[in-house]
Amino acid sequence: MEPRESWAALAAGGVAGVCVDLILFPLDTVKTRLQSPQGFRKAGGFRGIYAGVPSTVIGSFPNAAAFFITYENVKSVLPHGSSPYLSPATHMVAASLGEVVACLIRVPSEVVKQRAQVSPSSSTLRILSHTLYHEGIQGLYRGYKSTVLREIPFSLVQFPLWESLKDLWSWKQGHVVDSWQSAVCGAFAGGFAAAVTTPLDVAKTRIMLAKLVCRCCPTDGSHQPGRLHLPGDIREDPAAAAVSQPEEEEEEEPGWERSLPPSALPAAVPQAESHSPC
């Protein structure tokens, strides 16, 4: 792949990623709150629907650019076009490698964004400083493996389907698809991939929002062992404080399909927890 084409893929992918993320951000917030352990209402409901958007603005361009430049470069290196059966495999490998690279940028941004989405009264900067203070840099990469395990199947479904639909449409009409036709194919492929991988997306969300549990004994009687210790600035937010509720408070529905009708794959993954010293 020539340098000029690489820069074009980087710029086009970055701009497209920013536009998509910002336009669909309210829906993403609703999805995160539906999937959160404390339930939609306690996570903020429809309040502060753009909470966490600064994290998306900062991370969206480099994330999308890293994916598409990796995707296009891997596609240009791998053999393709010689067999109709080889082309989908090429797209799968390229998309998978693209996701692994992009997740290095996406996961820190996603952790801060999702924690801000379920704590709409806390600023993005406050969430970031709280995460770094209590969990360190590794806290920003909480859920990296689960994100990769979600994004790779998503790409394995989305991109081969997208490319196949474009090829089929081009063959039917006798010329290469237009931009709007490519967008229609991408929308269908993305929607189908999202429906299939929703259980993995719920697991990723809950791991990123997992409780930071302190096992040490209380020294002043103000805290109970096994409860989330939040700084005062975040504790004031009722949505964030709801995370520190004891385990006896059950969520509304523990089902996986909180962003889909109850028609996808049933699954169950225990809520992840990490332990840190006080």
KAZIPE-V733455 format. One record per residue. N is the residue number from 1. PHI is phi in radians with two decimals (* if undefined). PSI is psi in degrees with one decimal (* if undefined). D_CENTER is the distance of its C-alpha to the mean C-alpha in Angstrom with 2 decimals. Layout:
n=[N N]
phi=[PHI PHI]
psi=[PSI PSI]
d_center=[D_CENTER D_CENTER]
//
This chain:
n=[1 2 3 4 5 6 7 8 9 10 11 12 13 14 15 16 17 18 19 20 21 22 23 24 25 26 27 28 29 30 31 32 33 34 35 36 37 38 39 40 41 42 43 44 45 46 47 48 49 50 51 52 53 54 55 56 57 58 59 60 61 62 63 64 65 66 67 68 69 70 71 72 73 74 75 76 77 78 79 80 81 82 83 84 85 86 87 88 89 90 91 92 93 94 95 96 97 98 99 100 101 102 103 104 105 106 107 108 109 110 111 112 113 114 115 116 117 118 119 120 121 122 123 124 125 126 127 128 129 130 131 132 133 134 135 136 137 138 139 140 141 142 143 144 145 146 147 148 149 150 151 152 153 154 155 156 157 158 159 160 161 162 163 164 165 166 167 168 169 170 171 172 173 174 175 176 177 178 179 180 181 182 183 184 185 186 187 188 189 190 191 192 193 194 195 196 197 198 199 200 201 202 203 204 205 206 207 208 209 210 211 212 213 214 215 216 217 218 219 220 221 222 223 224 225 226 227 228 229 230 231 232 233 234 235 236 237 238 239 240 241 242 243 244 245 246 247 248 249 250 251 252 253 254 255 256 257 258 259 260 261 262 263 264 265 266 267 268 269 270 271 272 273 274 275 276 277 278]
phi=[* -1.24 -0.97 -1.11 -1.20 -1.12 -1.14 -1.15 -1.13 -1.11 -1.18 -1.12 -1.13 -1.13 -1.13 -1.09 -1.11 -1.10 -1.07 -1.11 -1.12 -1.28 -1.15 -1.66 -1.02 -1.01 -1.16 -1.14 -1.10 -1.06 -1.08 -1.07 -1.24 -1.16 -1.52 -1.19 -1.08 -1.43 1.64 -1.11 -1.16 -1.18 -1.40 2.25 1.03 -1.70 -1.46 1.01 -1.17 -1.81 -1.10 1.59 -1.14 -1.03 -1.09 -1.19 -1.06 -1.28 -1.61 -1.16 -1.10 -1.10 -1.13 -1.16 -1.11 -1.09 -1.13 -1.23 -1.22 -1.19 -1.04 -1.22 -1.19 -1.14 -1.05 -1.26 -1.47 -1.27 -1.18 -2.72 1.58 -1.35 -2.49 -1.15 -1.45 -1.47 -1.06 -1.06 -1.13 -1.08 -1.13 -1.13 -1.14 -1.10 -1.16 -1.11 -1.15 -1.08 -1.20 -1.06 -1.21 -1.14 -1.16 -1.10 -1.70 -1.23 -1.10 -1.01 -1.11 -1.21 -1.07 -1.13 -1.09 -1.23 -1.20 -1.25 -1.16 -1.65 -2.32 -1.09 -1.48 -1.77 -1.31 -1.08 -1.11 -1.16 -1.11 -1.10 -1.15 -1.12 -1.14 -1.15 -1.18 -1.59 -2.15 1.30 -1.05 -1.09 -1.14 -1.26 -1.88 -1.09 1.50 -1.08 -1.12 -1.17 -1.17 -1.09 -1.16 -1.52 -1.24 -1.13 -1.03 -1.02 -1.23 -1.10 -1.54 -1.19 -1.25 -1.07 -1.15 -1.07 -1.12 -1.16 -1.12 -1.12 -1.10 -1.13 -1.16 -1.10 -1.17 -1.15 -1.69 1.48 -2.70 -1.09 -1.12 -1.38 -1.07 -1.18 -1.20 -1.11 -1.15 -1.10 -1.09 -1.16 -1.13 -1.14 -1.12 -1.16 -1.11 -1.16 -1.11 -1.14 -1.11 -1.21 -1.76 -1.01 -0.99 -1.19 -1.20 -1.13 -1.06 -1.09 -1.09 -1.25 -1.20 -1.15 -1.69 -1.05 -1.26 -1.68 -1.69 -1.79 -1.58 -1.24 -1.32 -1.19 -1.73 -2.09 1.33 -1.49 -2.24 -1.79 -1.06 1.44 -2.01 -1.27 -1.69 -1.91 -1.18 -1.03 -1.16 -1.56 -1.05 -1.18 -1.41 -1.09 -1.20 -1.28 -1.15 -1.11 -1.16 -1.50 -1.15 -1.08 -1.16 -1.14 -1.38 -1.39 -1.30 -1.10 -2.46 -1.42 -1.12 -1.27 -1.50 -1.45 -2.13 -2.48 -1.09 -1.30 -2.29 -1.62 -1.25 -1.35 -2.75 -2.61 -2.23 -1.11 -1.16 -1.38 -2.38 -2.19 -2.07 -2.38 -1.21 -1.23]
psi=[127.6 152.9 -37.8 -40.5 -35.0 -44.0 -36.0 -42.3 -39.2 -48.1 -45.9 -43.4 -40.9 -46.8 -42.8 -41.5 -42.4 -45.8 -47.2 -46.1 -39.8 -39.7 -40.8 8.1 -43.7 -39.4 -36.1 -38.8 -45.2 -42.5 -45.2 -41.9 -32.4 -34.8 -12.1 149.7 -32.7 -4.9 163.3 -46.7 -47.5 -25.1 -5.1 -15.1 -130.0 12.2 139.5 52.8 -19.1 19.5 130.7 1.7 -30.1 -37.3 -39.6 -41.4 -41.9 -41.1 -16.3 -47.5 -54.2 -32.2 -52.4 -38.6 -42.9 -40.0 -51.8 -34.0 -36.0 -43.7 -48.2 -38.2 -42.0 -40.2 -38.3 -25.3 -41.1 148.3 137.2 159.2 -19.6 -26.7 138.3 -21.2 -20.0 -27.9 -46.1 -37.2 -38.4 -44.8 -37.0 -46.7 -44.0 -43.5 -39.3 -46.3 -36.7 -39.5 -39.5 -43.1 -45.7 -31.5 -21.3 -28.5 -35.9 -40.2 -48.7 -42.4 -39.7 -39.1 -49.3 -42.6 -47.3 -34.7 -33.6 -33.1 -31.4 1.6 67.6 -18.9 -9.3 139.6 161.5 -41.0 -37.9 -41.7 -42.3 -47.3 -37.5 -42.3 -44.8 -37.7 -43.0 -27.4 -12.7 -169.2 -36.8 -23.2 -30.4 -17.0 19.2 127.8 14.1 -47.0 -42.5 -32.4 -44.6 -42.4 -21.8 -43.2 -35.5 -51.0 -37.0 -47.7 -34.2 -28.8 -46.5 -54.7 -43.1 -38.5 -41.4 -48.7 -39.6 -41.5 -39.8 -43.7 -41.7 -43.8 -40.1 -41.0 -38.0 -40.9 -7.0 6.7 168.2 142.5 149.5 173.7 -43.5 -33.1 -38.5 -37.4 -39.3 -44.3 -41.6 -37.6 -43.7 -45.2 -42.3 -41.3 -41.4 -43.2 -38.8 -40.4 -40.4 -36.7 12.3 -42.3 -40.2 -33.4 -37.6 -42.7 -43.2 -44.2 -44.4 -30.3 -41.8 -30.1 10.7 153.4 140.9 103.0 135.4 119.8 -11.9 159.7 146.2 141.6 -26.0 5.3 3.2 -17.5 152.4 145.5 144.3 15.9 154.4 125.9 110.7 145.5 161.8 -35.3 -33.3 -29.7 -26.3 -21.6 118.5 -30.3 -40.4 -37.4 -25.6 -24.8 -27.8 7.1 149.7 162.5 -16.9 -24.1 107.1 149.9 167.7 -52.7 122.2 5.7 154.0 -36.6 63.3 -9.6 16.0 159.8 158.3 66.2 -2.5 -167.0 128.7 142.1 168.7 122.5 128.0 149.6 130.4 146.3 149.5 154.0 135.1 150.0 153.6 *]
d_center=[28.87 30.84 29.69 29.97 27.68 25.13 25.19 24.96 21.83 20.27 21.34 20.58 17.05 16.38 18.09 16.48 12.91 14.14 15.97 13.34 10.79 13.86 15.47 12.78 11.65 14.00 12.68 9.08 11.06 13.14 10.55 9.21 12.97 13.97 11.89 13.03 16.07 18.50 18.15 17.63 20.84 20.70 17.19 18.77 19.24 19.60 20.64 19.01 16.65 15.79 15.23 12.90 13.45 15.24 12.31 10.67 14.20 14.74 11.75 11.17 14.54 14.72 11.31 12.40 15.93 15.37 13.84 16.64 19.40 18.69 18.45 21.69 23.52 22.93 24.02 27.13 28.03 27.68 30.52 29.91 32.12 34.90 33.84 31.85 30.52 29.30 27.16 24.30 24.24 24.08 21.05 19.31 20.20 19.33 15.83 15.23 16.64 14.74 11.34 12.96 14.17 11.24 9.10 12.07 11.26 7.51 7.32 10.15 9.03 5.79 8.41 10.95 9.32 8.49 11.91 13.52 12.43 14.25 17.01 18.00 21.33 20.07 19.40 16.51 19.18 20.37 17.06 16.80 20.45 20.23 17.51 19.59 22.78 22.00 19.71 20.33 18.27 17.04 15.45 13.02 12.10 11.87 9.71 9.95 11.83 9.84 6.74 9.61 11.21 8.61 8.19 11.98 13.19 11.17 12.91 16.06 16.37 15.31 17.23 20.45 20.62 20.17 22.82 25.07 25.05 25.95 28.70 30.03 30.17 31.84 34.33 35.15 35.94 37.47 35.43 31.98 29.52 29.16 26.02 25.68 26.23 23.50 21.13 22.31 21.75 18.20 17.49 19.06 17.38 13.82 14.77 16.38 13.64 11.17 14.13 14.84 11.56 10.91 12.52 10.26 7.16 9.56 10.54 7.36 7.30 11.03 11.27 9.53 11.91 14.66 18.14 19.93 23.30 26.61 29.23 32.17 34.96 35.24 37.90 38.66 37.89 35.21 32.35 32.20 31.02 27.65 26.24 23.52 25.32 23.99 25.79 27.86 25.84 22.77 25.03 26.47 23.40 23.98 20.35 19.62 22.97 22.16 19.88 23.14 24.99 26.73 25.47 28.24 26.35 24.58 21.62 22.54 21.20 19.60 18.66 15.48 15.65 14.90 13.45 16.02 19.76 21.00 21.46 18.75 18.97 19.98 18.72 18.90 17.25 18.79 17.04 16.59 18.77 19.87 23.32 24.63 28.18 29.30]
//
